[in-house]
Amino acid sequence: MALEFTEENFESTALKSDKLVMVDFWAEWCGPCRMVGPHVEELSKEYEGKAVVGKVNVDLHGGIAAQFGVRNIPTIVFLKNGELVDKVVGAVPKDQLADKLDAHI
C-alpha cells in the first residue's frame, strides 16, 4: 500500500530516503486523482524495495504541496536524494509513471 506522507513524516520518509521517491499530490474531491490512485497503489507494490511510493492529501498537508509548487492535482513528483528529478501533472497512464520510475531508479 502507498505510504501516506504527512507534514510529520515527509522529511524522514521522502526527503531523506536513499531510494527514489514518487509522491502523488491528490485530494478526495478530485476526479482525475481518483483515476490515478489505483495506479499509485499498484506501483507501490510493484516497486516495493526499489522505490518509495506515497501520497500527500493536499487538503490536509498543503505545506508539502506548497514546498513543491503544486498548483494543480494530481501532480506526481519524483525525488532522488531529496531533490526533484521529474514531475507529471494531470491524470496519466500507469505505464508512463512506471517509465519515469524506471528512468530514475
C-alpha positions, -999 to 999 in steps of 0.1 A, spaced: 0 0 0 12 35 -8 26 55 21 5 84 34 30 113 36 22 139 62 39 171 75 53 150 103 69 121 83 77 137 49 112 148 57 123 114 72 104 92 47 107 111 15 134 138 16 159 116 35 152 84 17 181 65 0 157 53 -27 138 71 -55 105 86 -41 73 90 -60 48 114 -44 12 117 -56 -4 150 -46 -41 144 -45 -75 153 -28 -106 133 -22 -128 156 -42 -105 154 -73 -119 132 -101 -87 127 -120 -69 119 -87 -93 90 -82 -83 78 -117 -46 78 -108 -50 65 -73 -52 28 -82 -21 31 -104 -2 46 -75 -13 17 -52 -3 -9 -78 31 8 -83 37 9 -46 35 -29 -46 54 -35 -78 83 -12 -68 85 -23 -31 121 -24 -21 132 -4 -52 113 29 -47 92 46 -20 57 54 -34 33 75 -14 6 101 -14 0 136 0 -35 148 6 -32 185 -3 -62 194 18 -46 180 49 -9 188 41 -9 219 19 25 229 32 42 200 14 23 209 -18 35 245 -15 71 233 -10 69 218 -45 49 245 -61 19 222 -67 -9 242 -82 -29 215 -100 -38 180 -89 -30 153 -95 7 162 -96 32 134 -92 68 143 -83 99 121 -83 126 128 -57 161 115 -55 183 123 -26 157 149 -15 158 167 -49 131 170 -75 142 150 -106 109 147 -125 73 157 -124 39 148 -141 8 170 -139 -26 155 -146 -40 120 -149 -15 98 -168 -15 61 -176 2 37 -152 29 28 -178 40 64 -180 45 65 -143 64 32 -144 86 45 -172 95 75 -150 103 53 -120 125 30 -142 143 60 -157 154 73 -123 160 41 -102 
